[in-house]
Amino acid sequence: MNATAVMIRGPRQAGDSETVAVPGRTQEPAPQHLRALQRANQIRLARAEIKRRVAVGQLSVVDVLLSGAEEIETMEIAELLTSQRRWGHTRARRFLAAIPMTESKTIGSMTQRQLATLASMLTPASPRAPRPLTERAEQVAA
C-alpha cells in the first residue's frame, strides 16, 4: 500500500480480515457472499469518506485520480467531480464534453493519458506574472 493510498483509505483496521466472528464458534472463513457484502460496504464507506474529504477541501480530485486506490476504480468520474464544492451535474457534463469523455466512464477504465489530461485540466493554473508596462502605460502611471 503506497503513501497516497494510506492517506485516502487510512491504515488497515483489525476488522479488515476475511473472517466473520460468530459468538460461540471458532473463527471460520466467511461464505463468499458475506465476504462480498463486507467488501462492498468497505468500498462504499471509503468512497463516502473520499467524497466528504474532497467536498471540504482536504483532498483534491487530482490527488484521488492519481492515487490509484482500488476503492475508486469502479467509481464514475462524474460522481467524483460533483463531490467538489460548486460542481454540479451541468458543470461536470460540460467539463467532460470538452475532453471528450462520458460521465459514466469509470476511473479504473481510464488510460494513463486520460488521467493525465484530467489532472492537468483540474490543476489550477499558476497566477500570471505581471506584464511589464509599456512606455505609454508608464507615462500615464507617472
N, C-alpha and C positions, 0 to 999 in steps of 0.2 A: 504494500500500500504506500503510494507516494505521499509527499507532504501536503499537496493540494487536496488529494482525496481524503486525508485525515482531517483537513480543515473543513471540508464540506460535510463529510459523513460523521466525523467525530471518531474518537477511539473506539475500538471494539468493546462491547459490553459483555458481561458474564452470561447473559441470556441469548447470545448470538449463536449458540450451538444448534445442531440439528436434532437434538433430543427434546422430548417433552416430558416434564416432570408430572407424574401422576401420583397422588397421595396413596401410600400403602403398597406401591410397586417399585421395583428397581427400575432404574432408567433404561428404557429401551428406545431404539431408534423409532422416530415417529413415522407413521404411514406417509406415503408420498403426498397425498392430498393435503395433509396437515402441514407438511413442510412447505408446500406450495403456498398455502394460505398465510403461513407465517412469513415467508419471503415477500409475498405481495404486500402485506401490512408493513414490513420494514421499508420497502421501496416507497410506499405511499407516504409514510411518515417522513422519510428522508427528503422526498420531493417537496412536501409541505414546508419543511424546515428551510430548504434551499430557497423556495419562493418567498418565504417570510423574510429571510435574510437579504434577498435581492430587493424586496419592497422597502425595507428600512435603510438600504444603502450599505450594509455590512459587506456584501458581496456584489461584484459586478457580473453582468451577464457574460462578459468576455472571460472572466475567471472560471465561471461554471462551464462554458463551452469548451475551454481549453483544458479543463481538469481531467477529462476522460473518465469521470466517475461512472460506474456501471448503473447507478440508480437513475441516471438521466438518459440512458441510451434509447429507451422507448418513449421518451417524452417528446411531444410535438414542439417544434420551435416556436410556434405562435403562443403556446402556453407559457413558455419561459419569457418571451418578450413582453407579454401582457402582465407579467408579475412585477415589472418595473413601474415605478411611480410615473404617472402621466402617460402611460402607454395603454391604449385600448385596442379593440379589435381592428378598428379602421386604421390606426397608425401602424399597427403591426402588418396588416394586409398591404398597405401602400409601401412600407419598407421592404417587405419580401418581394413585392411585384417588381421593384427596381433591380433585383438581383439577377434573374427571376428564380423564385423558389416558392413552392406551395406552402400554405400554412400548416398542412398536415404532415410535412416532412419530419421524420423523427431524427433526433440529434445523432443517434448511433448509426444511421444510414448515410450521414453526410461524409463527403470526402474531405481530406485534409485541406484541399484547395477551397472548398466551400466554407469550411470552418475558418480558414484564414481570411477569406473575403468578409464573412460576417464580423469577425473580430476587428478587422481594420475599419469597417463601416461603423461599428458601435463604439470604437475608441474615440474619445473626444479629441478634436483637433487642438493642437497647441495654439495658444494665442498668437496672433500675428505680431511680428516685430514692428515697432513704429517705423513708418517710412520717413526717410529724410525729407525735410522741407525743400521745396523748390525755391528759387530766388524770389519769385513773386510772393510766395507764402511767407518768406522770411521778412520781406519788406512790409507786408500787411501786419505781421505779428509785432514788428518793431514800433 
